[in-house]
Amino acid sequence: MPHLLLSAALIALLPAAAQAMPACPQPVMACERATPGGLALILPGRVSTVVVDDADAPGVRRAAQDLVTDLKAVGGGEGRLANVPVAGATVIAGTLGQSPVIDALVRAGKIDVSGLRGQWEGYVKQVVDNPAPGVSRALVIVGADRRGTIFGLYDISAKAGVSPWTWWADVPAQRHPSLYLTAGRVADHPVVKYRGIFINDEEPGFGGWARATFGGVNHRAYEKVFTLLLRSKANFLWPAMWGKSLWEDDPASAPLAQEMGVLLGTSHHEPMQRAQADWKREGSGPWDYTKNAPALRTFWRKGIERRGKAEDPVTIGMRGDGDEPMTEGTAIDLLQGIVADQRSIIADVTQRPAAETPQVWALYKEVQDYYDKGMRVPDDVTLLFADDNWGNIRRLPPPGQTRAGGAGVYYHFDYVGGPRNYKWLDTNAVPRVWQQMRMASDYGADRLWIVNVGDLKPMEYATSFFLAMAWDPARMDLAAMQAYPARWATQQFGPAQGPAIGALLTRYGQLASRRKPELIDATTYDLPSGEWARVLAEWNALDGDARQVEATLPAARRDAYYELVLHRIEAMTNLHRLYHAVAANRAAASAGDGATAERMAQAARGFFARDAAIRHRYEVEMAGGKWTSMMAQTHIGYTGWQQPDTDTMPALATVAKPLPLPASTLRAAQTIAADSGRAVDGGGVRWQRVAGFTAAGAAMIATPTTAPAIERPGGASPHIVYDVRWDRAGPMTLGVVAAPGLDARGNGKHRVAISIDGGAPVMLDLMAGETAETWERSVIENRRVATTTLPAVTAGRHRITLWLVDPEVVIQGLTLSPAGS
């Protein structure tokens, strides 16, 4: 976008894909011009007709009606839904074995459905000549099951120019008075079977918004959630559960999910399809299986009875009441007995073997200890591994392990707990999400992926990426991940602004990865050294870039732009301005400079007021006030892990009452970029450079992560060589900076090795001496650092070699500093 004066940092992030691309190179692709053998999907003056047989599932007809509406929004003309092929029909859709219309086309050999029958959520799309009398050419969509058909229909909506976020982020359809589909056939199906989100920590945001908009978290609110999931090719939901029960709060909600095709589950501490709120309302006695087993079995039985004939996966096991540990210690025998009793209930209610009902055992927090100490569940149960609540997967199944129930991952974009809540903004950098979930896929955890999205907004971008990757993790390779921001932004805002907006989102993720906003205060960065000024300058530059892009957008897209892009940048920039001003106020007061102290105090008060104005713009000014309460989450004034009741202005200082200043924690260190060395592959392992991994730049990762650990690094084993210049003689401290990952293999180690000038490699364990305190520091700073002291280093040039040991370690850089500094 040459007419924009974008910052150098943003220009560097514009993808090469922003250049000219070949037009319509793929089958069944939307184009603005006709192609040989293609289909005119939308034409001026023509009614867009979608055909779905009445015998098909209700959810299919819902999706077909949405497609009709979407095509009208794109083309500006008229549309209709028909139940039999009529003259001029443009789309004919249905489910194999459920749609007489589709089955007749298959018998006539009009469409190729080879490999489709029996495939979970698979679909075929094919441009077919003369599919019915009076129809010269149409797009035929065939689903292997009802969701396959639904996903095929919504895929056309997306290709035509309607975002999955059309309602949730006020993204207008991209208008095309004429639109064509290329000829050919496309078949697709998901790799991860269950793909979904968990609406959680939903007060005051989502809950307040739903009550203001729909009168409660009821079926009207959930209809919007269900539609978003299906448009995103997702199929699974853990519903909001802070004092809520989707099943009991509104008896219409669960049947609506069943009708639409969305699978419902319950969270890691709500077994047997029963919300925690159900027990609070109707439970009798303690939530303690050693004391109250009969009452709990009766309670759980009702959950399975209420589930009926749904396909919903059932959470089994037990945690303590209120998401607490069930007991002190690891009561394996007790939990195994609970699981056995729950499976007996399932078998008795369904009148089928328990193995025929999908079940999930969530290995969350202390429950993973049960697994690590030998507890096992029947082979048909899905093992749902979890991250550490901060995006670092704690454990994965052994590579190549085969279980009928498979394994999955419960991931977090939002969290309530230590070392501090983070639930105000989306601060999840896509490259880190990609690296962790790619590792999960490599290890075979591909049965269920679910992510805690908090209030859902403003997690739109990260949620889209997570669900897109879940559809087919292998398809989301490094190149696809790095192209994703521009592709996603283009879907929301069109090709003219898409690359620049994608670069904004990428840069935001980089800068936000430094530290969650709830963890930032006036002492986060060092003022005297200029660290605060450098960090603030980066945010100011990004804010300026975002506002320049906003000025190029048509008015109809500015609400969406604010919700999806500008709000998070503006809010984080303002927060940094606030705390920088507070730091400068305190420093000036301590130095006796009353005038500067007062000037910075006034600036800080202004930024604090601006924070409230930003919320007002989001909730009141955007989209006609549609998002009331959605940004009500407090975020300023934390003193512990739990949120403050209200946002509180940080304490300011005067010359008469100065506040103590923290001592500078900066060390005179030379930093070395992770990607500045020469990467050498070996032993079937290769290095990949992942751009934009942190605020500092790229990271280096090894692939495959399932490769064995290299216990004796050296020689031809994988390594990276860094040429450095050291300006003094004497002992040197060499540090390796890595992402805050964990030992997903369960070996308690997270290692690399270091050598200098061809010397013997020295092993470094980034998790050595791991405690709750060291883990907290790693997630607060979003990095791990391991150091070693080299006793006698001469001044001049040196060659430092970093050797791969544990393939899951992500290298973010090196540091050099005089020993003892």
N, C-alpha and C positions, 0 to 999 in steps of 0.2 A: 504494500500500500504506500507508494512513494509520496503521496500528498500528506502523509502524517509524519510529524517530527518525533518519532518514537525513540525511546532511549536505546543506547547501544545494547544494554542487557536484554531488552525485549527483541530487538532486531536479530540478535544472535539466536533466539529461540524460534524464529519463523522457519517452518519446515521447508525443505526442498520441494515437498509435495505441493507447496503453494504455487509453484510454477505451472505451466500449461500441462494438462493431463489429456490423454486420448479420450475422445468423446465416446461414451456408451460402448465400451469394449466387451461387456459381459452379457450373458443371456438374462432375459427377464429383468432388464435394467431400465430405469426411467430416464427418458430423454426428452428434450424439447423439440426434436426433429424426428421425422419418420425414418425408419430404417428398413431394409429389405426383409420381408417376412414378419415384420413387427405388428404391433397392435396399437391402434389409436385408443388410448384409455380415456382421455378427455378431449372433447372438441367443442368449439363454440356452437351453441344452439342445440347440442345433442344431450339427451337425458342419459346420465350414467346409471346403468342398471346392474345390480348385483343379484345373483340368483342363489338361493339356499332353500333346499327342500324342507317342507314343514316337519318331516319326520326326523330331521337332524336335531342335535342337542340344543336346548335353549341358549346356552352360552355361545354357540356358533352363530345363531341368528342375531344375538346382541352384537357380536363382533362385526357381522355383516352390515348391520344397520349403522354401526360406527363408521365403517368404510364408506358407505353411501354418504354420510354426513361429511366425512373427510374429503371425499372427491368433490363435493359441492363447495367446500371451503377453499379447495385448491383452484378449481376451475371457475367458480362463480356461477355455475349453471344449476340445473336441477338434477335430482337423482331419485332412485326408487329401489326398494327391495322387493324382489319377486320370488315366488316359490316354485315356479317352473320356468324353463328357458323360454324367453320371449324374443321377438324380433328386436335386434339392436342390443341384446345383452352383451356386456363387456367383461363381466367376471362371473364364473360359475364355480361355486365352492361347496364342499361337503366332505363328510367323513366316510372313509371306506367301510362298507358294511352297514352303515346307518343311513346313508343318503341314496334313495332309489335313483335319483338323477345321476349321481356320480357312478354308482354301480353299473348303470346302463352304459355310460361312456367307457368304462373299463371293459365291459363285455364286448363292446363294439370295437375295441382296440384303438380308441381315439386318444388315449393317454397312457403313458408308460408309468406303471406303479411298481415296477420291479424293485424288490428289496424293501418295500414300504410296509407291507402287512406285518402287524405285530410289533412295529418299532415304536418305542416310547416317544410320543410327542413329535414324531417325524412328519414331514409334509413334502409334497411335490408341487411345484408350480410349472405350468407349461402353456405356451401359446399354441392353441389348437385350431386348425382350420375346420370349418363346417361341423362344429360340435353338436348342432341341433338345427332343425328347420328354421330358416329365417335368420340364422346367426352365422355369418360368413367366417368370423374369427373371434375367439374369446380367450381370455386367460382362464385356465382351469386350475383350481387349487384343491388338492386332495390331502386330507389329513389321515394319518394312521389311527388317530384317536381324536377326540373332540378338541383337545388343546393343540394338537398338531394343526388342525384346520384353523383354529383361532389365531395361532401364531402366524400361519400363512397369510391370513387376512390382514392382520395388523402390520405384517411386513410390507404389504403393498401400501398401506397408509403411510408408513415411514418413507418408503421410496418415493411416493408422490409428493411428499413435502410436509407431512404432519408429524411433529415431534411427539414422542411418548409423554413429554412434559407440557403438552398443549394446554391442559387444564391446570396442572399443578404449578406451572411457572409462567402461565399466561403467554405462551409462545404462539404467535399467529402462524397459520399455515402459510407456506411459501407459495405464492400465486403463480399459476401457469394456465393461461387460457387454453393451451393445447399441450397435451402430454402423451408420450408414446412409450410403450414397452418393447424392448428388443425381443427378437424371436428366440426360441430355445426352451430348455428345460433346466430347472434347478431343483435339487433335492437337498434337504437339510434336516438335522435333528440335533438335540442337545447331547452333550457328553456328561455333564453333571446332572444327575437325575432330578434332584430337588434344589431349587435356586430361589432364594428369597431374602426377605428383610424382617427385622424385629423392630417394631415401634416401641420404644422404651424410654424411660426417664422423661415421660411425655408431659410432665407438668413443670412449669405453667404454660409451655408453648402449645404443643399439639392439642392438649386437653382443653385449654382455654379457647383456642381457635375453634375447635369442633363445637363446643358449647355455644359460642357466639354465632357460629355459622349455621349449624344444623340442630341446635338444641341438645347436643350431647354427642358422645362418641358412639354413634348408632349406625344403623345400616346405611343411612344416607351418606355419612362420612366414609364408611368402609367401602361403599360402592365406588367412590373415587379412588381409594387405595387399590381395590381389586383391579380396576381398569388400568391403572398405572402399571401394576405388576404384569398384566397380560400384554399390554403394549410394549413392555420391556422384555418380553419373552421369559418372564419369571412365573413361578407357579406356587409359591409357598409363602406363608405369613405366620409369624408369631405376633399376635395382636398386642396392643397396648394393655398393660397389666398393673399399673399403679392404682390400686383400688378399683379395678375394672374387670369385667368379664364380658367378652364379646358375646358369649352364649346367653348369659342371663340379663345383661343390661338392656338388650333389644333382641327378642327372640327371632326377629327377621334377619339378623346379620349372618348367622351360620348357614341357614338355607340359601341366602343370596350367594354366599361363597360357593356352595355346592352347585347352584344353578350356573354361575359364571365360569366355574372350572378352577377356582382357586383352592388350594389345599391349606388347611388350617392345622397348626400345631400349637404346642404350649412350650414355654421357655424352659430353660435348664433346671429350674426348681419348681416346676408345676407339672407333676406327673399325671398321666392317664387322662389327658384332655380336660383337666380341671384347672381353672384359674385359681390363683392364690386367693383372690377375692371371694370365690365360691366357698372356700373353707372359712374365711372370716365371717361370712354371712350365715352359713348353715352347718358348719362343722360342730362337733360335740366332743369336748375334752381336748387334751393336748395334742399337738402335731408331733407325736412321738410313737414310733411303731412298737417300742418295747413296752409301752403302757396302754396304748389305745388302738391296737391292731384291728379289732373288729369294726370299729367306727370308721377307720381309714379305708378298710376294704369296701365297706358299704358306700362310702363317699366316692372312691375310685370307680366302683362298678357303674355308678350313675354316669360318669364321664364316658365310659365305653358304650353304654346304652344310648346316651345322647348322640354319640358319634354316628350310630346307625350304620348304614352301608357306605359311608364316605370312604374315600381313598386315603384320608389323612394319616400321616405318620404319627405314631403315638410315642410321646416321651415316657420313658420308664426310669426307675431308680427313685432316689429321694434325697433331698437336702433339707436343712433345717428351715423352720418357719422364717419368712422374711429374707430369703436368700442367704442364710447363715449356714455354717457347717452343721451337720446333723448331730455329730457327737464329738467329744474330744478323742483324738487318736483316730485310728483307721479301723473301723468295725466291719471288716470284710464279710464275716459270716452273717452279720445282721443285714447288710445290703444285698448279699446274694439271696438271702431268704425273702427279702422284699421283692426283688425282681422275679423270683420264682412264683410268689403269690400273685403278683400283677399279671404275669403271663397266664396263670390259671384263670384269672378273671377274664382276660381277653379271649381265651379259648372257650370259656363257658358262655360268654355273651354272644360271641360271633358264631358259635357252633362249628368252628373250624380250628384246625391246629393253629397255635399261636404264631408259628412261623409264617403263616399266610397273611398276617397283619403287619405292615411295616412298623418297626419300632426303632427308637433312637435312645442311646444312652449317652448323655452329655457329660464329658469328662472335664468339667469346669472347676477351676480352683482346686479345693482339696479332694474333689472326686478323682482327679487325675492320680492322686497318691494311691487310691485304691487300685487303679490300673497298674501303676508302677510297682506296687507290692504284690501283684499277682492275681488280682481279681479278674475274672473273665465272665462274660455273658454269652448266651447261645450265639452260634455262628451267624444266625440270620439277623441279629440286631446290628444296626449301624452305630459305629463308634464315632461320636462327634467330638473331635479334639477341639481345643480352644487356644486362643492367643492369651497373652498376659493382660488383656484389657487395653493394651497400648499398641496393638498392631504387630506384636512379635509372637509367632506361633510357638507354643510351649513344647508340644510333642506331636509326632506323626507316626503312622504305622511303619513297620519295617518295609523297605522297598521290596516289591514283589510279593508281599503278603496277599493271600487270596482268602477272602471271607465272603460268604453269601450276602451279608448285610453291608459290606464295604465300610468305608470311613468317610468322614467329612470334617468341615471346619466351621466353628463359630467364631466370627471375627468382629472387631469393634471399630466403628467410626465415632462413637460417643460412649462416655462412661461416667458412672457415679462411683467414686471410691478413691483410694489412695494411689499415689501421693496427693492427688487433687482431682476433683471433677474436671471433665472437659466436655462441654455440651452446648456451647454458645454458637460457634461457627464450625464450618467444615475446615479442618486443618490437616487433612489426610492427603499426603503427596502420592499421586498415582504411581510413580516409579517404585516406591516402597511397597505399596499394596500389590503391585504386579510381581515384585520379587518374592514376596511371601506366599502369594497364592500360586505362583508358578511352582514354587517348591512343594506346596501341598499337592498339586497335580502330579508332579514328578514322583512323589512318594505314594501315589495311588489314593489320596483322599479326595475322591471325586463323586461320592454318592450324594452329599448334601453340603451346600455352601449357604450359610446364612450370616447376615451382617446386621449388627445393631446400628440403626440409623438415627436413634434418638427421636426427635420431632419430625423426621423426614426432611423438612426444610430446615436449614439450607444445605442439605447433603446431596443435592440433585446430581452434581457432576460425579462425585465419587461413587454414588450409588449406581449410576449409569455404567461406569467403568466396571465395577464389581460384577454386575449382572451380565454385561456383555462378555466379560472374560469367562464367566461361569458357563455360558452357552457352549463354548468350545475352547478350553484353556490353551491347547496347542496352537489354535489359530491366532491367539493373542501372543504372537512372538515379540521379540524385542522391537522389530521394525513397526509392527502393528501398534504396539503400546506407544511408541514415540510419535506415531502419526495420529494417535487417537484424539489428543486435545483439539487439533485442527478439524478433524473429521466430526467430532461431537459438536464443536462450536459452529461448524458449517451447517449441521442439521438444525441448529436453533436459529441461526442468524443469516444463513445464506453464504454463498461462496465469496462474495466481495469482502466481507469482514471476518469470515471464519478463521483464516490463518492467524490474523492478528489477535483475535479474541482467544484462540487456542493458546497462543504464546503468553497472553496475560494470565490465563489459568495455570499454565505451567510455572511461570515465574512466581505467582502467588503461592503455589504449593511448595516451591523451593524455600521462599522466605518464611512461610508459616511453619515449616518443619523445624525451624530453630527452637521454638518453644511454644507450647500451647498458651493462648492468651490468658487463661486463668492463672498461669504460672509467672506471668510477667509483672514486674513492679519497678520502682525507680532504681533498684539496686541490681537489676538483671544484667545490665551492661556497664562497663567501666566508663565513667565520664572524663576523668583527667586525661586518659590516653587517647581519647577521640573515638573509642569504640561505639559509644552511644550515637555520636554524630554519624558514623559510617552506616550503622544499622538504619537509623532514621532516614538517611539520604536514599537508601535503597527503597524503602517504603514510599517516600515522597516521589521518587522517580516512577515507581509502578503506579501510584495514584494518578500522577500526571498523564501517563500513557493511557490509563483506563478512561480518563475523562476525554482525551483526544479521540479515542475510538467511539465513545458515546456520541460525540458531536457529529459523527458520520452516519449514525443510524437513523432510519426513519422513525417518526414518533410512535408508530404502532409497535415497534420492537423495544422501546426503551423500558417499559415495565419489566419485560423478561430479562433485559440486560442488567437492570438493577438487581433483580432477584438472584440471577445466576452468576453474575460477575462483579459488578461494581460495588454492591453492598459489602461483600466480604473484604474487598480491597480497601474501601473507604473506612470501614469499621476498624480493621486492624491498623491502618495507617493512623487513624485518629487516636487509637489506644497507645501506640508508640509515641505519638506527639505528647499525649497527656503525661506519660511516665517520664519522658525525657524532660519535659518542663518541670516536673516535680523534682527530678534529680538536680536540674540546674538551679532551681529555687533553693534547695537545701545546701548546695555547694556555695552559692552566693551568700546565703545567710551565715554559713560557717566562716566564710572569708571576711565577713563584716561589710559586704557590699549590699546595703539595704535597698538601693534603687533597683539593682538587678534582681534581687530576691523578690521584690514586690512585682516587678514586671513579669517575671516568670510565674509567680503565683497567679497573677491575672490571666496569663496565657493558659495555665493548667485549669483554672476554673472554666475558662472558655471551652477547652477541649472536653472537660467533663460534661458541660451542658450540651456540647455538640454530640456526644454519645447518645444522649436522650433524643436529640433531634434526628439522628440517624435512624433510631428505632421508629420514631414517628413517621418518617418518610416511608419506611418499609410497610408499616402497619396501616397507615391512614392515607398517605398520598398515592401509593402504588395500587394499581388495579382496582381503583374505586373503593379502597378500604377492605379488600377481600381477605387480607391476612391479619386481621385483628388478633392480638396476643401471640402471634407466632414468634415474635422476637422478644418475648417477655423474660427470657432467661437472664438472671443476674450474672455478672461476670467481673465486677470491680469491687475490691474490698475483701478478698479471701484472706482469712487468717489461719485456716487449717484445710483439711481435705474437703469439707462440706461447704456448699455454696453459702454466701451471705444472704440474709433475708432481703436486703435491698442493696443496690449499687451505692457505694459510699466513696465520697471524695477522699483521696489520699491525704494524709497529714502534710501540711505545709509549714515552712519555717520562716521565722523572722530573725533579724539580728539579735533582738532581745531574747528570743527563744529558739536557738538553733537546734536542729536535730542531728544526732551523731551520724557521721558518714562512714560507710563501710570502707575498710582498707582495700586497696586495689588488689585484685586477685590475678591480674594479668602477668604472665611470665614472658620474658624476652625469648620467644620461640620462632624458629624458622619453619614455615609450613610448606609441605610438598603435596601438590595435587595428586590424587589417586591415579589419574589417567596420564600423568606426565612422564611415566616410565615406559620401558620397553617390555611388553607382555610376551612371555614365552609359554606356549602351550606344551602339554606333554601327557603321556599316559592316558590318552583318550579324553583328557579334560582341556577345555579351552576357556580363555578369559573373554568376558564381554564388557564393553564400556557402556554404562547406563548414564546418559546425559541427564542433568537436572535432578540428580538424586537428593542433593542437599543444597542449602543456600550457597555453599562454597563451590559447588559444581558437580562433576560426574563422580560415579563410584565404579569400582571394578568388582565384578562377580564372576564366579566360576560356574561352569556348566559341563556336565549335569551335576546337580547338587546331590544326587544319589550315589555319586562315585565314592569308593571307600576312602576313609581318612588316610592321609599319607604320613605314616608314623616316622619315617626316616627321610625327611625332605633333603633335597640336594641333587646334584648332577642334572639329569634331564627331567626332573619332576617340575610341575608348573611353578612359575615364578615371575616376578616383575622386577626389572632392574632400573634403579633410579640413579642418575648421575647428579651428585650434589657438590656444592662448594662450601667448605667450612672455614671460617675466618680466624680461628684461634686454635691453639694447641691445648690439650688437656682432656679430662674426662667429658664425655658427652652423654646426655640422656636422649635416647631415641624412643619415640612413641609411635604406636600404630593406632590409628583412629578407625573404628569400625562402626557399622550400624548396631543398634542395641538388640541384636538378635539373641536367641536362646539356643540351647542344645536340643534341637528337635529330635535328635536320635536317642536322647536319654542317657548320654554318657557323661554328663556333667562337665563337658569340656567345650571350649570354643576357641580354637587355636590357630595361630600362624607361627611362622618362624622368620628370623631376621639374621642376616649376615652382612658383614662389611668387608669390602675389598677381598672377596674370595675366601674369607674365613669360614669356620664351621658354623652352620645354622644354630641359632639360639631359639629354643621354643618359648613362645609367649602364650599364656592362656588368658583370654579376655574375661573369663568367668572365674578366675582363681580367687578363692576366698569369698565367693558370692554370699551376700547377706541381703536381708530386706533393704538395708540402707544403700548398699551398692546398686541393687536393682533400681531403687527409686531414683538414684542419681542418674543412672543410665537412661531412664525414660524421660526424666525431666530435661536432660540435655540432649536427648535423642542421639546418643552415641555411647560407645564404650571405648576406653583407652587403656592400652597395656604398654608399659615402658620397660626398658632395660638400660643399664648404664654401661657404656663402652669406656674402659678405663683410660686409655692413652691414645687419643686421636690427634693426628697432626693437622695443622692448617693446610688448606688446599683442596684439591679435588679428591672425591671418594666415590666408590660405587657401593650403594646399599641395595641388597637383594631381599625382597620379601617373598617367602616361600609359602605356597599353599599347604595347609595341613587338613583342616576341616572344611569341606567344600561349601558349607552353608554360611561361612563368614563373608561379610560384605565389606570391602575395603573402601574407606572414605578419605584416607590421606595418611601422611606421616608428619611427625613434628620432630624437630631437632632443637635442643637447648643445652646450654652449659649445665653440667651436673651440679645440683644443689641450688640452681637459680629459682 
